[in-house]
Amino acid sequence: MKIKYWRLTKDERKKARNDFYKTEFGKNISSRLTRLLVTGILGLLFSLYLLIFHESIWDITSGSLLLIASIVFIISSIKLRIRNINDFITKK
């Protein structure tokens, strides 16, 4: 499946996003994806804290694993947002 979202101009993307978030599904998914993004950012900050101020090998290990999980959360949040908007555009 081609991603039509990236082929749109900046104004068309903005309009597609606004139209998508006006739907009931768009409102629900927006809050969930925002929560996922915030969780990823908080995990990223806490993992950096653990890696900078480490006191034991456990802090380094858990900080590294949390860093990887947080990056996955952030990337998946962005990809899911684009995929849902793209599905909305193609079905319209």
ABEGO torsion letter per residue (X at the ends): XBBAAAABBAAAAAAAAAAAAABAAAAAAAAAAAAAAAAAAAAAAAAAAAAABBABAAAAAAAAAAAAAAAAAAAAAAAAAAAAAAAAAAAX
